[in-house]
Amino acid sequence: MSRHSPLAAVIAGVGESPIGLVPQFDALGLQRQAALGALADAGLALQDIDGLLTTPLRVENWAMPCGVVAEGLGLHPRYLATLDVAGASGVAMAHHAAMAVATGQCETVLCVAGQNLLSFHSRGSAIRKMADAGWAHPEFEAPYGPMVPTLYALAAQRHMHEYGTTFEQMAEVAVAMRAHATRNPLAHKRDPISVADVMQSRMITSPLRLLDCALVSDGAAAFIVTTPERARDLRQPAVALLGHGYGHSHTYIGDYRNVTTTGAVQSGRDAFAMAGLSPTDIDVAELYDCFTITVIIELEDLGFCAKGEGGRYVEHGAIGPGGRLPVTTHGGLLSAGHPGLAGGMLHLLEGVRQVRGQADARQVPDAEVALVHGNGGIIGLHATLIIAKA
């Protein structure tokens, strides 16, 4: 079934660089690889691009990322910006690009992000970077040195306390992500794992073990947004943007009273309302998975199950290949790779391929409508996008 985008813009091409340990490329080199891949996918050339969106880096100190990328790619766009809503940036970029196209600011926008997050850092500097990421309250949290996993562990502890969520149920999420990743030739980690493997991996910050936490990876992702009219002449079937929403509940987790309910409630509600759809209409959900507890909470807040039921919802392979709701089918941040802000963009690329019917061994049968969800900060800022073949 073809569908029309309410924003009068469509996704026309997607591409990514190699993911994992990729020491032969710096951040700009990785972004060039992804951008050229998206252009080739769409059947476009660099000179066809008149809009550019990118994100900040957590490695190199680029004062104007959109300017650095434009210069590095030889672009002279009529519209450009650097967007940062953390892990929600990829989903938000699609919306911002669509608005630029729909208002006539430009016709064809390249959205690209990526960095050499793994090869740039030593183990010690990576740990320091996580501790200094700015997600802890500067007065009441940061002086105690919590890393990002420590702050997410608070949400996991509370969810376990309120709803009886178990270590094993969180482990089911990691197992499902790895099962998807085994079918993704670009995934950073592809060896199958079991619930026992997750449970036996070392504790990072209770209750989160090593395999409950996202990878650190090199990599970049890119996609192209253009008008439906322009897309008719391009190589791939256009993908419509049916609905979009944002939600924000808190910036610092210590300022929020209910860490088990997030801004995904609002972002999902608005996206479904714009699309005229409900959770039962979604064939595949590409959910942000920085930690296993994040997926459980997002499933609840987006309406796929009731609050407190997320742990039971993911049991017995329900979100893995062949499950009742395949979730994050490329393997996600937990297994496919997490190159910083580009990590959430990889979820969008996978959603596009699923609704095109081009996900190869990962293809969900008869997938027509996909939901892509991004989460920024300490489970506080959310963006939801619903897409389908145009």
C-alpha positions as CSV (number, residue, x, y, z in Angstrom):
1,M,0.0,0.0,0.0
2,S,1.5,3.4,-1.0
3,R,1.1,6.3,1.5
4,H,1.6,10.0,1.3
5,S,3.9,12.1,3.5
6,P,2.1,14.9,5.4
7,L,5.3,16.9,5.3
8,A,5.6,16.8,1.4
9,A,9.1,15.3,1.6
10,V,10.4,11.7,1.4
11,I,13.5,9.8,2.1
12,A,15.2,8.9,-1.2
13,G,18.6,7.3,-0.3
14,V,20.5,5.7,2.7
15,G,24.1,4.8,3.2
16,E,26.6,4.0,5.9
17,S,30.4,3.5,6.3
18,P,31.9,0.3,7.7
19,I,31.0,-0.1,11.4
20,G,33.1,-1.3,14.2
21,L,36.9,-0.7,14.5
22,V,37.7,1.3,11.3
23,P,41.1,3.0,12.0
24,Q,41.8,3.8,8.4
25,F,39.2,6.7,8.4
26,D,38.9,9.8,10.6
27,A,35.5,11.3,11.3
28,L,35.3,13.2,8.0
29,G,36.4,10.2,6.1
30,L,33.7,8.0,7.7
31,Q,31.1,10.7,6.9
32,R,32.2,10.8,3.3
33,Q,31.8,7.1,3.0
34,A,28.3,7.2,4.3
35,A,27.3,10.2,2.2
36,L,28.6,8.7,-1.0
37,G,26.7,5.5,-0.1
38,A,23.5,7.4,0.3
39,L,24.0,9.3,-3.0
40,A,24.7,6.1,-4.8
41,D,21.6,4.5,-3.3
42,A,19.5,7.4,-4.6
43,G,21.2,7.7,-7.9
44,L,22.4,11.3,-7.1
45,A,25.7,13.1,-7.2
46,L,27.2,15.6,-4.7
47,Q,26.2,18.5,-7.0
48,D,22.5,17.6,-6.6
49,I,22.7,18.4,-2.8
50,D,21.5,21.9,-1.8
51,G,20.8,21.2,1.9
52,L,23.0,19.7,4.6
53,L,22.3,18.6,8.2
54,T,24.9,17.1,10.5
55,T,25.7,16.8,14.2
56,P,28.5,17.6,16.6
57,L,31.3,15.2,17.3
58,R,32.4,13.8,20.6
59,V,36.0,13.3,19.4
60,E,37.5,16.0,17.2
61,N,36.8,19.7,18.1
62,W,35.0,21.0,15.1
63,A,33.8,24.5,15.8
64,M,31.2,24.4,13.0
65,P,30.4,20.8,12.1
66,C,28.1,21.6,9.2
67,G,30.7,23.9,7.7
68,V,33.5,21.4,8.1
69,V,31.4,18.7,6.4
70,A,30.3,21.0,3.7
71,E,33.9,22.0,3.0
72,G,35.1,18.4,3.2
73,L,32.5,17.2,0.7
74,G,32.8,20.2,-1.6
75,L,29.2,21.3,-1.0
76,H,27.7,24.8,-1.2
77,P,24.2,24.3,0.3
78,R,21.4,26.8,0.4
79,Y,20.4,25.4,3.7
80,L,22.6,23.9,6.4
81,A,22.7,23.4,10.2
82,T,24.2,21.4,13.0
83,L,21.6,19.6,15.0
84,D,22.1,18.1,18.5
85,V,19.4,16.3,20.3
86,A,21.8,13.5,21.3
87,G,20.6,10.0,20.4
88,A,17.4,11.4,19.0
89,S,19.3,13.5,16.4
90,G,18.9,11.0,13.5
91,V,15.1,11.0,13.8
92,A,15.0,14.8,14.3
93,M,17.2,15.4,11.3
94,A,14.6,13.7,9.1
95,H,11.9,16.0,10.4
96,H,14.1,19.2,10.0
97,A,15.1,18.2,6.5
98,A,11.5,17.5,5.6
99,M,10.5,21.0,6.8
100,A,13.3,22.6,4.8
101,V,12.2,20.8,1.7
102,A,8.5,21.4,2.3
103,T,9.0,25.2,2.7
104,G,11.1,25.5,-0.4
105,Q,14.3,26.4,1.4
106,C,16.0,23.7,-0.6
107,E,15.2,20.6,-2.6
108,T,17.5,17.8,-1.6
109,V,19.0,17.5,1.9
110,L,21.9,15.3,2.9
111,C,21.8,14.3,6.5
112,V,25.0,12.8,7.7
113,A,26.8,12.1,11.0
114,G,29.6,9.8,12.3
115,Q,32.9,9.6,14.0
116,N,35.8,7.4,14.9
117,L,34.6,7.0,18.5
118,L,36.4,3.6,19.0
119,S,39.7,4.1,17.3
120,F,40.1,7.7,18.4
121,H,40.1,6.9,22.2
122,S,42.2,4.7,24.5
123,R,40.2,2.7,27.0
124,G,41.0,5.2,29.7
125,S,40.1,8.3,27.7
126,A,36.8,6.6,26.6
127,I,35.9,6.1,30.3
128,R,36.8,9.7,31.1
129,K,34.7,10.8,28.1
130,M,31.7,8.9,29.5
131,A,32.2,10.4,32.9
132,D,32.5,14.0,31.5
133,A,29.7,13.7,28.9
134,G,27.6,16.4,30.5
135,W,24.6,14.3,31.3
136,A,25.0,14.6,35.0
137,H,23.8,17.6,36.9
138,P,26.8,19.9,37.3
139,E,26.1,20.6,41.0
140,F,24.3,17.6,42.4
141,E,25.5,14.7,40.3
142,A,28.7,15.4,38.4
143,P,30.9,15.9,41.5
144,Y,30.3,12.2,42.3
145,G,31.6,11.1,38.9
146,P,28.7,9.0,37.5
147,M,29.2,7.6,34.0
148,V,26.3,7.4,31.6
149,P,25.6,3.7,32.4
150,T,25.4,4.6,36.1
151,L,22.6,7.1,35.4
152,Y,20.7,4.6,33.2
153,A,21.1,2.0,36.0
154,L,18.9,4.2,38.2
155,A,16.0,3.8,35.7
156,A,16.6,0.0,35.6
157,Q,16.7,-0.3,39.4
158,R,13.5,1.7,39.7
159,H,11.7,-0.4,37.0
160,M,12.8,-3.6,38.7
161,H,11.5,-2.3,42.0
162,E,8.1,-1.0,40.8
163,Y,7.2,-3.7,38.2
164,G,9.3,-6.8,39.1
165,T,11.4,-6.6,35.9
166,T,14.2,-9.1,36.1
167,F,17.8,-9.4,35.1
168,E,16.8,-12.2,32.7
169,Q,14.2,-10.1,31.0
170,M,16.7,-7.3,30.3
171,A,19.1,-10.0,29.0
172,E,16.4,-11.1,26.6
173,V,16.7,-7.7,24.9
174,A,20.5,-8.1,24.4
175,V,19.9,-11.6,23.0
176,A,17.3,-10.4,20.5
177,M,19.5,-7.6,19.3
178,R,22.4,-10.0,18.8
179,A,20.1,-12.4,16.9
180,H,19.2,-9.6,14.5
181,A,22.9,-8.6,14.2
182,T,23.9,-12.1,13.2
183,R,21.9,-11.4,9.9
184,N,23.6,-8.0,9.4
185,P,27.0,-8.3,7.6
186,L,27.9,-4.8,8.7
187,A,27.3,-5.4,12.4
188,H,30.1,-4.7,14.9
189,K,29.3,-7.9,16.9
190,R,27.7,-10.9,15.2
191,D,28.4,-13.9,17.4
192,P,25.2,-15.3,18.9
193,I,24.7,-14.8,22.7
194,S,22.4,-16.4,25.2
195,V,20.6,-15.1,28.3
196,A,23.3,-17.0,30.3
197,D,26.0,-15.2,28.4
198,V,24.5,-11.8,29.4
199,M,24.0,-12.8,33.0
200,Q,27.6,-14.0,33.2
201,S,29.1,-10.9,31.7
202,R,30.8,-8.6,34.1
203,M,28.8,-6.1,36.2
204,I,29.3,-2.5,35.0
205,T,26.9,-0.7,37.3
206,S,24.1,-2.7,39.0
207,P,21.9,-4.0,37.5
208,L,23.5,-3.4,34.1
209,R,26.2,-5.9,33.0
210,L,28.5,-5.5,30.1
211,L,26.2,-7.0,27.5
212,D,23.3,-4.8,28.7
213,C,25.3,-1.8,27.5
214,A,25.8,-0.4,24.0
215,L,29.0,-0.8,22.1
216,V,31.6,1.9,21.3
217,S,32.2,1.9,17.6
218,D,33.6,3.8,14.6
219,G,31.1,4.6,11.9
220,A,28.9,7.0,10.1
221,A,25.4,7.1,8.6
222,A,23.6,9.2,6.0
223,F,20.3,9.6,4.3
224,I,18.8,12.0,1.7
225,V,15.4,13.8,2.0
226,T,13.9,15.4,-1.1
227,T,10.5,16.3,-2.7
228,P,8.2,13.5,-3.8
229,E,8.4,14.9,-7.4
230,R,12.2,14.7,-7.4
231,A,12.1,11.2,-5.9
232,R,10.1,9.9,-8.9
233,D,13.2,10.2,-11.1
234,L,15.5,8.5,-8.6
235,R,16.8,5.0,-8.2
236,Q,14.9,3.8,-5.1
237,P,11.3,3.8,-4.1
238,A,10.6,6.8,-2.0
239,V,9.8,6.4,1.7
240,A,7.1,8.7,3.2
241,L,7.3,10.4,6.5
242,L,3.9,9.7,8.0
243,G,4.1,11.0,11.5
244,H,6.6,12.7,13.8
245,G,6.7,13.7,17.5
246,Y,9.0,15.0,20.2
247,G,8.9,14.5,23.9
248,H,11.0,15.9,26.8
249,S,10.6,14.9,30.4
250,H,13.9,16.0,32.0
251,T,17.5,16.8,31.3
252,Y,19.1,15.5,34.6
253,I,17.7,12.3,35.9
254,G,17.9,13.5,39.5
255,D,15.4,16.3,38.6
256,Y,12.7,13.8,37.5
257,R,10.4,12.0,39.9
258,N,9.3,9.2,37.6
259,V,12.3,7.7,35.8
260,T,10.3,4.7,34.5
261,T,8.0,6.9,32.3
262,T,9.6,9.0,29.6
263,G,9.0,11.6,26.9
264,A,8.4,8.8,24.5
265,V,4.8,8.9,25.7
266,Q,4.4,12.3,24.1
267,S,6.5,11.7,21.1
268,G,4.8,8.5,20.3
269,R,1.3,10.0,20.8
270,D,2.0,12.9,18.4
271,A,3.6,10.7,15.8
272,F,0.7,8.2,15.8
273,A,-1.8,11.1,15.7
274,M,-0.1,12.7,12.7
275,A,0.0,9.4,10.9
276,G,-3.5,8.4,11.8
277,L,-2.2,5.0,13.0
278,S,-1.8,3.1,16.3
279,P,0.8,0.7,17.6
280,T,-1.1,-2.3,16.2
281,D,-0.4,-0.9,12.7
282,I,3.4,-1.1,13.1
283,D,5.1,-4.0,11.4
284,V,8.7,-3.3,12.7
285,A,10.0,-1.0,15.4
286,E,13.5,0.4,15.3
287,L,13.9,1.4,18.9
288,Y,16.9,3.2,20.4
289,D,18.7,0.6,22.5
290,C,21.6,2.3,24.4
291,F,20.9,-0.1,27.3
292,T,18.6,-3.1,27.5
293,I,16.3,-1.3,30.0
294,T,15.8,1.5,27.4
295,V,14.0,-0.8,25.0
296,I,11.7,-2.2,27.7
297,I,10.7,1.3,28.8
298,E,10.2,2.5,25.2
299,L,8.0,-0.4,24.3
300,E,5.7,0.6,27.2
301,D,5.7,4.3,26.6
302,L,5.1,4.0,22.9
303,G,2.0,1.9,23.6
304,F,3.2,-1.5,22.4
305,C,2.4,-2.9,25.9
306,A,1.1,-1.5,29.2
307,K,3.3,0.2,31.7
308,G,5.2,-2.4,33.7
309,E,4.6,-5.1,31.1
310,G,7.7,-4.5,29.1
311,G,9.8,-7.1,30.8
312,R,7.3,-9.8,30.1
313,Y,6.7,-8.5,26.6
314,V,10.3,-9.2,25.5
315,E,10.4,-12.8,26.8
316,H,10.8,-15.9,24.6
317,G,12.3,-14.0,21.6
318,A,9.2,-11.8,21.1
319,I,11.3,-8.9,19.7
320,G,13.8,-11.0,17.9
321,P,13.7,-12.5,14.4
322,G,10.3,-14.0,13.7
323,G,8.9,-12.5,16.9
324,R,5.5,-10.9,17.3
325,L,7.2,-7.4,17.0
326,P,10.7,-7.5,15.5
327,V,12.6,-4.7,17.2
328,T,15.8,-2.9,16.0
329,T,16.3,-5.4,13.3
330,H,19.9,-4.4,12.3
331,G,21.2,-5.2,15.8
332,G,21.1,-1.7,17.2
333,L,23.5,0.0,19.5
334,L,23.9,-3.2,21.5
335,S,25.3,-5.3,18.7
336,A,25.4,-3.5,15.3
337,G,27.4,-0.6,16.6
338,H,27.2,2.8,18.4
339,P,29.3,5.5,16.8
340,G,27.8,8.3,18.9
341,L,25.1,10.4,17.4
342,A,25.2,8.4,14.1
343,G,24.0,5.4,16.1
344,G,20.4,6.5,16.1
345,M,20.6,7.2,12.4
346,L,21.4,3.6,11.7
347,H,18.0,2.7,13.1
348,L,16.4,5.0,10.5
349,L,18.4,3.5,7.7
350,E,17.2,0.0,8.8
351,G,13.6,1.2,8.9
352,V,13.9,2.5,5.4
353,R,15.3,-0.7,4.1
354,Q,12.6,-2.7,5.9
355,V,9.7,-0.9,4.3
356,R,11.4,-1.0,0.9
357,G,11.7,-4.7,1.3
358,Q,15.5,-4.5,1.0
359,A,16.7,-5.8,4.3
360,D,18.0,-9.1,2.9
361,A,18.3,-11.8,5.6
362,R,16.8,-9.4,8.2
363,Q,13.7,-8.7,6.1
364,V,10.5,-8.8,8.1
365,P,7.8,-10.4,5.9
366,D,5.2,-8.0,4.6
367,A,6.7,-5.0,6.5
368,E,4.9,-1.9,5.3
369,V,5.0,0.5,8.2
370,A,8.0,1.1,10.5
371,L,8.4,3.1,13.6
372,V,11.8,4.6,14.3
373,H,12.5,6.0,17.8
374,G,15.4,8.0,19.2
375,N,16.3,8.7,22.8
376,G,18.7,11.5,23.9
377,G,20.4,12.1,27.2
378,I,19.5,10.0,30.2
379,I,16.2,8.7,28.8
380,G,14.9,12.2,28.8
381,L,14.5,13.5,25.3
382,H,12.7,11.5,22.6
383,A,11.7,11.7,18.9
384,T,9.5,9.3,17.1
385,L,9.1,8.9,13.3
386,I,6.6,6.6,11.4
387,I,7.5,5.8,7.8
388,A,6.2,3.7,5.0
389,K,6.8,3.2,1.3
390,A,5.4,6.3,-0.5
